[in-house]
Amino acid sequence: MKTYKHLFFDLDHTLWDWDANASETLIELYHRYDLGKYGVLNADLFRDVFFHENTILWKELDAGRIDKFYLRNHRFRIVMEAVNANMKSIKEDLLVDINANFLKECSQKKRVIEGAFEVLDYCKDKFDLHIITNGFEEVQSIKMEYSGLDKYFDKIITSEKAGHKKPNAGIYQYAIKHTGAVLEDSLMIGDNLMTDIKGARDYGMDQVYYNPLGQAYSDDVTLEITELRQIIPFLEG
């Protein structure tokens, strides 16, 4: 069994529970801004449509077809249009304010993926732990601080800091260089087959695919897990 020294974790959806934290924030914002008066039927619809449209925008961002400023400046307008809100009554200042508060408040939520702390407590004295994330530089450290994840990690590698987004090999090269890791004893753990798994595999790094929904796929992976705790026996050898 191969022995690893450096573990590189994705953050959102892998350790930090983006879905739960974003959902809670969006429901709160719906009620605070009384979005029903703009024709948004209910908070659940607002949340679900946001999730759908935001996923599309992040795929465009990861592919380099849009930048983070486009995503931030347009996503709530796209969402409001998609839920058939009365756009004539919605001022641009409202959309800017909602987005600013979403970024601020969501990043301060504390929910983590089930088993995250158990896995990190097991790993903290046995491995060098690092984060590799495509998330925005200014909010990722806040997420980690408020959730209590920050105390486990030596280096936080963001795409903005590295100058490359996953799955580009440049971010993995940057991570290896700035952590002092050796590729052969490094392992990437993440939930995204394209950015985390394919990116690491193409660079020559072993990978653990966190696949909680058990979605079908045809990619080659070093290990698939459906619960984070399942990585512990693998690391034990």
SERO-4910 file (N, C-alpha, C, O; in steps of 0.05 Angstrom, whole numbers):
BEGIN
 pado doro    nc1    nc2    nc3   cac1   cac2   cac3    cc1    cc2    cc3    oc1    oc2    oc3
  Met    A     17    -24      0      0      0      0     18     25      0     37     27     15
  Lys    A     11     44    -17     26     68    -20     24     86      5      3     87     18
  Thr    A     46     98     13     46    116     36     46    145     27     62    153     10
  Tyr    A     28    161     38     26    189     31     37    206     54     36    199     77
  Lys    A     46    230     46     55    249     66     38    275     65     32    287     86
  His    A     32    284     41     17    309     38    -11    303     27    -14    290      6
  Leu    A    -31    313     41    -59    310     32    -69    338     24    -68    357     40
  Phe    A    -79    339      0    -91    364    -11   -121    361    -13   -131    344    -27
  Phe    A   -136    377      2   -165    376      2   -177    399    -14   -167    422    -12
  Asp    A   -197    393    -29   -215    414    -39   -231    424    -15   -233    411      6
  Leu    A   -242    449    -17   -256    460      6   -286    458      3   -299    443     18
  Asp    A   -298    472    -16   -327    473    -19   -338    446    -29   -327    434    -48
  His    A   -358    436    -16   -372    411    -22   -356    386    -13   -366    364    -13
  Thr    A   -331    390     -5   -314    368      4   -311    368     34   -314    348     48
  Leu    A   -304    392     45   -302    395     74   -323    415     84   -337    410    104
  Trp    A   -324    438     71   -343    459     79   -369    454     64   -369    452     40
  Asp    A   -391    453     79   -417    445     67   -430    469     53   -447    483     64
  Trp    A   -421    473     28   -431    496     13   -461    495     10   -474    516     13
  Asp    A   -472    472      4   -501    471     -1   -517    479     23   -536    495     21
  Ala    A   -510    468     47   -525    475     71   -521    504     79   -540    517     86
  Asn    A   -497    514     77   -491    541     85   -504    561     66   -515    581     74
  Ala    A   -502    556     40   -515    573     20   -545    573     22   -558    594     20
  Ser    A   -556    549     26   -585    547     29   -596    563     52   -615    578     50
  Glu    A   -583    561     75   -591    576     99   -589    606     93   -607    621    101
  Thr    A   -568    615     80   -564    643     74   -585    654     55   -596    675     59
  Leu    A   -591    638     34   -610    647     14   -638    649     26   -653    668     19
  Ile    A   -646    631     43   -672    632     56   -674    657     73   -694    671     72
  Glu    A   -653    663     87   -652    687    104   -654    712     87   -669    731     94
  Leu    A   -640    713     65   -641    737     47   -668    740     34   -677    763     31
  Tyr    A   -680    718     27   -707    720     15   -726    735     34   -741    753     25
  His    A   -726    727     59   -744    739     78   -736    768     85   -753    785     88
  Arg    A   -710    773     88   -700    799     96   -707    820     75   -716    842     82
  Tyr    A   -704    813     50   -710    832     28   -739    830     18   -746    843     -1
  Asp    A   -755    813     31   -783    810     24   -786    806     -7   -800    821    -20
  Leu    A   -772    786    -17   -771    783    -46   -798    774    -58   -802    775    -82
  Gly    A   -816    766    -41   -843    759    -50   -857    783    -64   -872    780    -82
  Lys    A   -850    807    -54   -863    831    -66   -853    837    -94   -865    854   -108
  Tyr    A   -832    824   -101   -822    827   -129   -830    804   -147   -822    802   -170
  Gly    A   -848    787   -136   -859    765   -152   -844    739   -150   -850    720   -165
  Val    A   -825    737   -131   -812    711   -126   -830    695   -108   -834    703    -85
  Leu    A   -841    673   -118   -863    659   -105   -857    650    -76   -874    653    -58
  Asn    A   -833    639    -72   -827    629    -45   -796    626    -42   -782    627    -62
  Ala    A   -788    622    -18   -759    621    -12   -746    596    -24   -723    597    -33
  Asp    A   -761    574    -24   -750    549    -35   -744    552    -65   -723    542    -75
  Leu    A   -762    565    -79   -758    569   -108   -733    587   -112   -717    581   -129
  Phe    A   -731    608    -97   -708    626    -99   -682    611    -94   -663    615   -109
  Arg    A   -682    595    -74   -657    579    -68   -651    559    -90   -629    558   -100
  Asp    A   -671    544    -99   -667    523   -119   -657    534   -145   -640    523   -158
  Val    A   -669    556   -154   -661    568   -179   -633    580   -177   -618    579   -195
  Phe    A   -627    592   -153   -600    602   -149   -580    579   -152   -560    582   -166
  Phe    A   -585    556   -139   -567    534   -141   -562    526   -170   -540    521   -179
  His    A   -584    524   -185   -582    516   -214   -566    536   -230   -547    528   -244
  Glu    A   -573    561   -228   -559    581   -244   -530    585   -235   -513    590   -251
  Asn    A   -525    584   -209   -498    588   -199   -480    565   -208   -456    570   -214
  Thr    A   -491    541   -209   -475    518   -219   -466    523   -248   -443    517   -255
  Ile    A   -484    532   -264   -478    538   -292   -457    560   -294   -438    557   -310
  Leu    A   -459    581   -278   -440    603   -278   -412    593   -269   -392    602   -280
  Trp    A   -412    576   -249   -386    566   -239   -372    549   -260   -348    548   -262
  Lys    A   -388    534   -275   -376    518   -297   -364    536   -318   -343    530   -329
  Glu    A   -378    558   -324   -367    577   -343   -342    591   -332   -323    595   -347
  Leu    A   -342    596   -306   -318    608   -293   -295    589   -294   -272    597   -301
  Asp    A   -299    564   -287   -278    544   -287   -266    540   -315   -243    534   -318
  Ala    A   -284    543   -335   -275    540   -363   -261    565   -374   -251    564   -396
  Gly    A   -261    586   -358   -249    611   -367   -265    628   -386   -255    646   -398
  Arg    A   -291    622   -388   -308    637   -406   -320    662   -393   -328    680   -408
  Ile    A   -320    663   -367   -328    688   -353   -308    691   -330   -293    673   -324
  Asp    A   -308    715   -318   -290    719   -295   -308    723   -270   -332    723   -271
  Lys    A   -295    725   -247   -310    726   -221   -327    751   -219   -347    752   -206
  Phe    A   -318    773   -233   -333    798   -231   -359    795   -247   -380    806   -238
  Tyr    A   -359    781   -269   -384    776   -284   -402    759   -266   -426    765   -264
  Leu    A   -392    738   -254   -408    720   -238   -421    736   -215   -445    735   -211
  Arg    A   -405    752   -201   -416    767   -178   -436    788   -187   -456    792   -173
  Asn    A   -431    801   -209   -447    824   -217   -473    816   -232   -491    832   -234
  His    A   -474    791   -241   -497    783   -257   -514    761   -245   -537    757   -253
  Arg    A   -503    745   -226   -518    720   -219   -545    725   -207   -564    710   -212
  Phe    A   -548    746   -190   -574    750   -178   -594    762   -198   -618    757   -195
  Arg    A   -584    777   -217   -603    785   -238   -612    761   -255   -635    759   -261
  Ile    A   -593    743   -261   -600    719   -276   -621    702   -260   -640    692   -271
  Val    A   -616    700   -234   -635    685   -217   -662    698   -216   -682    684   -220
  Met    A   -663    724   -213   -689    738   -211   -704    736   -237   -729    733   -238
  Glu    A   -690    737   -259   -703    734   -285   -713    705   -289   -735    701   -300
  Ala    A   -698    686   -279   -706    658   -282   -730    650   -265   -744    632   -272
  Val    A   -735    665   -243   -758    659   -227   -782    677   -235   -803    677   -221
  Asn    A   -779    691   -257   -800    708   -268   -808    730   -249   -832    737   -246
  Ala    A   -788    742   -235   -793    765   -218   -801    789   -235   -795    790   -259
  Asn    A   -813    808   -222   -820    833   -236   -795    851   -238   -789    866   -220
  Met    A   -780    848   -260   -754    861   -262   -756    891   -264   -737    905   -257
  Lys    A   -779    902   -272   -783    931   -274   -782    944   -247   -776    967   -244
  Ser    A   -789    928   -226   -789    939   -199   -764    934   -183   -761    942   -160
  Ile    A   -744    921   -196   -720    914   -182   -697    932   -191   -689    932   -215
  Lys    A   -687    948   -173   -665    966   -179   -638    951   -177   -635    931   -162
  Glu    A   -619    960   -192   -592    947   -192   -580    947   -164   -566    928   -157
  Asp    A   -585    968   -149   -574    970   -122   -583    947   -104   -568    937    -87
  Leu    A   -608    938   -109   -618    915    -93   -602    890   -100   -595    875    -81
  Leu    A   -597    885   -125   -582    861   -133   -554    861   -123   -543    841   -114
  Val    A   -541    885   -124   -514    888   -113   -514    883    -83   -495    869    -73
  Asp    A   -533    893    -69   -535    890    -40   -539    860    -33   -527    850    -14
  Ile    A   -557    847    -47   -562    819    -41   -537    802    -45   -530    785    -29
  Asn    A   -523    807    -67   -499    792    -73   -477    797    -52   -464    778    -43
  Ala    A   -474    822    -44   -454    829    -24   -460    815      3   -442    804     16
  Asn    A   -485    814     11   -492    802     36   -492    771     34   -486    758     53
  Phe    A   -497    761     10   -494    732      6   -465    723     11   -460    704     25
  Leu    A   -447    737     -2   -419    731      1   -409    733     30   -396    716     40
  Lys    A   -417    755     43   -408    760     70   -420    739     89   -405    727    105
  Glu    A   -446    735     88   -460    719    108   -456    689    103   -454    674    122
  Cys    A   -456    681     79   -452    653     73   -425    644     82   -422    622     93
  Ser    A   -404    660     78   -377    652     85   -373    650    115   -354    638    124
  Gln    A   -392    661    131   -390    660    160   -406    636    172   -406    633    196
  Lys    A   -420    621    154   -434    598    164   -415    576    171   -392    575    161
  Lys    A   -423    558    189   -404    539    201   -408    510    194   -393    493    204
  Arg    A   -427    504    178   -433    476    172   -411    463    156   -401    475    136
  Val    A   -402    439    164   -382    424    149   -395    398    141   -415    389    152
  Ile    A   -382    384    121   -391    358    112   -389    338    135   -369    338    150
  Glu    A   -408    321    137   -408    300    158   -382    284    157   -374    274    136
  Gly    A   -369    281    180   -345    266    181   -319    282    177   -297    272    180
  Ala    A   -322    308    170   -299    324    163   -280    326    187   -256    322    184
  Phe    A   -290    333    210   -273    337    234   -261    310    243   -238    310    252
  Glu    A   -276    289    241   -265    263    248   -241    255    230   -221    246    240
  Val    A   -244    260    205   -222    254    186   -198    272    191   -175    263    192
  Leu    A   -203    298    195   -181    316    200   -167    311    226   -143    314    228
  Asp    A   -182    304    247   -170    297    272   -152    273    269   -131    272    282
  Tyr    A   -161    254    254   -144    230    249   -118    238    233    -97    227    239
  Cys    A   -121    256    214    -99    262    196    -79    282    207    -56    282    198
  Lys    A    -87    299    225    -72    323    231    -43    318    241    -25    333    236
  Asp    A    -39    296    255    -13    289    266      2    269    249     25    262    255
  Lys    A    -10    260    227      1    240    210     10    250    183     27    238    170
  Phe    A     -3    272    174      2    282    147      4    312    148     -4    325    167
  Asp    A     16    324    127     15    352    122    -10    358    106    -14    347     85
  Leu    A    -27    376    117    -53    380    105    -54    408     91    -45    428    103
  His    A    -65    408     67    -67    433     51    -94    434     37   -107    414     33
  Ile    A   -101    458     30   -126    463     14   -118    472    -14    -99    488    -17
  Ile    A   -131    461    -34   -130    472    -61   -158    479    -70   -175    461    -72
  Thr    A   -164    504    -75   -191    513    -81   -192    533   -104   -174    549   -107
  Asn    A   -213    531   -120   -219    551   -140   -236    574   -129   -242    593   -143
  Gly    A   -244    572   -103   -261    592    -91   -246    619    -89   -222    620    -90
  Phe    A   -262    640    -85   -251    667    -84   -233    671    -60   -239    663    -38
  Glu    A   -210    682    -65   -189    686    -45   -200    699    -20   -194    691      3
  Glu    A   -216    720    -23   -224    736      0   -245    723     18   -250    732     40
  Val    A   -258    702      8   -278    689     25   -270    661     35   -281    652     55
  Gln    A   -251    648     22   -244    621     31   -232    620     59   -238    602     74
  Ser    A   -215    640     65   -203    640     92   -224    646    113   -221    636    135
  Ile    A   -244    662    106   -266    668    125   -282    642    131   -288    637    154
  Lys    A   -288    627    110   -302    602    113   -287    584    133   -299    572    151
  Met    A   -261    582    129   -245    564    145   -243    573    174   -244    557    192
  Glu    A   -241    599    177   -239    610    205   -265    606    220   -265    596    243
  Tyr    A   -288    613    208   -313    611    222   -322    582    227   -335    576    247
  Ser    A   -315    564    209   -322    536    212   -303    520    230   -310    498    239
  Gly    A   -280    532    235   -260    518    252   -242    499    236   -227    484    247
  Leu    A   -243    501    209   -226    484    193   -198    494    191   -179    479    185
  Asp    A   -194    520    195   -168    532    190   -145    520    207   -122    519    198
  Lys    A   -152    511    231   -130    502    249   -117    476    239    -96    469    250
  Tyr    A   -129    463    220   -118    437    211    -98    440    188    -83    421    182
  Phe    A    -97    463    175    -83    465    149    -59    483    150    -58    504    162
  Asp    A    -38    473    136    -13    487    134    -15    509    113     -9    532    118
  Lys    A    -22    501     88    -23    519     66    -51    519     53    -63    498     50
  Ile    A    -60    543     46    -85    546     31    -78    556      3    -70    579      0
  Ile    A    -81    539    -17    -74    546    -44   -100    554    -59   -117    536    -63
  Thr    A   -103    579    -66   -126    587    -82   -118    591   -111    -94    596   -117
  Ser    A   -138    590   -128   -132    593   -157   -122    622   -163   -105    626   -180
  Glu    A   -132    641   -148   -123    669   -152    -94    672   -144    -78    685   -157
  Lys    A    -86    659   -122    -59    660   -113    -40    646   -132    -18    655   -138
  Ala    A    -49    623   -142    -32    607   -160    -32    617   -188    -13    611   -203
  Gly    A    -52    633   -196    -53    642   -223    -65    622   -242    -64    626   -267
  His    A    -75    600   -232    -87    579   -248   -111    567   -233   -111    566   -208
  Lys    A   -131    558   -248   -154    545   -236   -152    515   -240   -142    506   -261
  Lys    A   -161    499   -220   -164    471   -225   -184    468   -249   -203    482   -249
  Pro    A   -179    450   -268   -160    428   -268   -133    435   -281   -117    416   -287
  Asn    A   -127    460   -286   -102    467   -299    -78    457   -282    -78    460   -258
  Ala    A    -59    445   -295    -36    433   -281    -21    454   -266     -7    447   -246
  Gly    A    -23    480   -274     -8    501   -261    -14    503   -231      4    510   -215
  Ile    A    -39    499   -223    -46    502   -195    -34    479   -178    -27    483   -155
  Tyr    A    -32    455   -190    -20    433   -176     10    436   -174     23    429   -154
  Gln    A     21    446   -196     50    452   -195     57    473   -174     76    470   -159
  Tyr    A     40    493   -172     44    514   -152     41    502   -124     57    509   -106
  Ala    A     21    485   -121     17    473    -94     40    456    -86     49    457    -62
  Ile    A     51    440   -104     74    423    -97     98    440    -89    112    435    -70
  Lys    A    103    461   -105    126    478   -100    123    493    -73    143    494    -58
  His    A    100    503    -67     97    521    -43     91    505    -18     90    517      4
  Thr    A     88    479    -20     84    463      4    109    446     10    111    434     31
  Gly    A    127    445     -9    150    427     -6    143    398     -9    159    381     -1
  Ala    A    120    392    -21    112    365    -25    126    351    -48    138    364    -65
  Val    A    125    325    -48    135    309    -70    111    296    -83     93    285    -69
  Leu    A    109    298   -109     85    289   -123     78    260   -116     55    254   -112
  Glu    A     98    243   -114     93    214   -110     81    208    -83     68    187    -80
  Asp    A     84    226    -63     72    220    -37     50    240    -31     45    246     -7
  Ser    A     37    251    -52     15    270    -49    -11    258    -58    -12    242    -77
  Leu    A    -33    267    -46    -59    256    -52    -79    279    -52    -79    296    -34
  Met    A    -96    280    -73   -117    301    -76   -144    289    -68   -151    267    -78
  Ile    A   -159    303    -51   -186    294    -43   -206    315    -51   -204    338    -43
  Gly    A   -225    307    -67   -245    327    -76   -270    314    -87   -271    290    -92
  Asp    A   -290    331    -92   -317    321   -100   -322    325   -130   -342    315   -140
  Asn    A   -304    339   -144   -310    346   -172   -292    330   -190   -268    332   -190
  Leu    A   -305    314   -207   -290    296   -225   -272    311   -244   -250    302   -251
  Met    A   -281    335   -253   -265    350   -272   -243    365   -258   -219    361   -264
  Thr    A   -250    383   -240   -230    401   -229   -211    387   -210   -187    392   -210
  Asp    A   -222    370   -192   -206    358   -172   -192    332   -182   -168    329   -180
  Ile    A   -208    314   -193   -199    287   -199   -183    287   -225   -160    278   -226
  Lys    A   -195    297   -246   -181    297   -272   -156    315   -271   -135    308   -281
  Gly    A   -159    338   -258   -136    356   -256   -113    343   -242    -90    345   -251
  Ala    A   -118    330   -219    -97    317   -204    -85    294   -220    -61    290   -221
  Arg    A   -103    277   -231    -94    254   -246    -77    261   -270    -56    249   -275
  Asp    A    -85    282   -285    -69    290   -308    -42    301   -299    -23    300   -315
  Tyr    A    -40    311   -275    -15    321   -265      3    299   -254     26    303   -249
  Gly    A    -10    276   -250      5    253   -239      2    249   -209     17    233   -197
  Met    A    -18    262   -197    -23    259   -169    -46    240   -164    -66    241   -178
  Asp    A    -43    222   -144    -65    204   -136    -89    221   -126    -86    243   -117
  Gln    A   -113    209   -128   -137    223   -122   -157    206   -106   -158    182   -109
  Val    A   -172    219    -89   -195    207    -76   -220    223    -85   -222    247    -80
  Tyr    A   -238    209    -98   -263    221   -108   -284    218    -87   -294    196    -82
  Tyr    A   -292    241    -74   -314    241    -55   -340    243    -71   -346    264    -82
  Asn    A   -356    222    -71   -379    220    -88   -403    212    -71   -413    189    -72
  Pro    A   -413    231    -54   -434    224    -34   -460    214    -46   -475    199    -33
  Leu    A   -466    222    -71   -492    213    -83   -488    188   -100   -508    177   -111
  Gly    A   -464    177   -101   -459    153   -116   -465    156   -145   -475    138   -158
  Gln    A   -458    179   -156   -463    184   -185   -446    167   -203   -422    162   -197
  Ala    A   -457    158   -224   -442    141   -243   -421    157   -258   -425    180   -264
  Tyr    A   -399    145   -263   -377    158   -278   -360    137   -290   -361    113   -283
  Ser    A   -343    145   -310   -325    127   -323   -296    134   -320   -279    120   -331
  Asp    A   -290    155   -305   -263    163   -301   -247    144   -284   -259    129   -268
  Asp    A   -221    143   -288   -204    127   -271   -197    144   -246   -189    167   -248
  Val    A   -202    132   -223   -195    146   -198   -179    126   -180   -182    102   -182
  Thr    A   -162    138   -163   -147    121   -145   -165    108   -125   -162     85   -118
  Leu    A   -184    124   -114   -204    114    -94   -229    130    -96   -228    155    -99
  Glu    A   -252    117    -94   -278    130    -92   -288    126    -63   -286    104    -53
  Ile    A   -299    147    -51   -313    144    -26   -340    158    -27   -343    178    -42
  Thr    A   -359    148    -12   -385    162    -10   -389    176     16   -407    192     20
  Glu    A   -371    170     36   -371    184     61   -341    191     67   -323    175     61
  Leu    A   -337    214     79   -310    222     84   -295    202    102   -271    198     98
  Arg    A   -309    191    121   -295    172    140   -283    148    126   -264    136    136
  Gln    A   -292    142    101   -281    119     87   -252    123     78   -239    103     70
  Ile    A   -242    147     80   -214    151     73   -195    142     94   -172    137     89
  Ile    A   -205    139    119   -187    132    141   -175    104    138   -150    102    139
  Pro    A   -190     83    133   -177     57    129   -159     56    104   -139     42    104
  Phe    A   -165     72     84   -147     74     61   -120     86     69    -99     76     60
  Leu    A   -121    106     84    -96    120     93    -80    102    113    -56    104    115
  Glu    A    -96     86    128    -82     68    147    -67     46    133    -48     34    144
  Gly    A    -75     41    108    -62     20     93    -72     -8    100    -62    -28     89
***
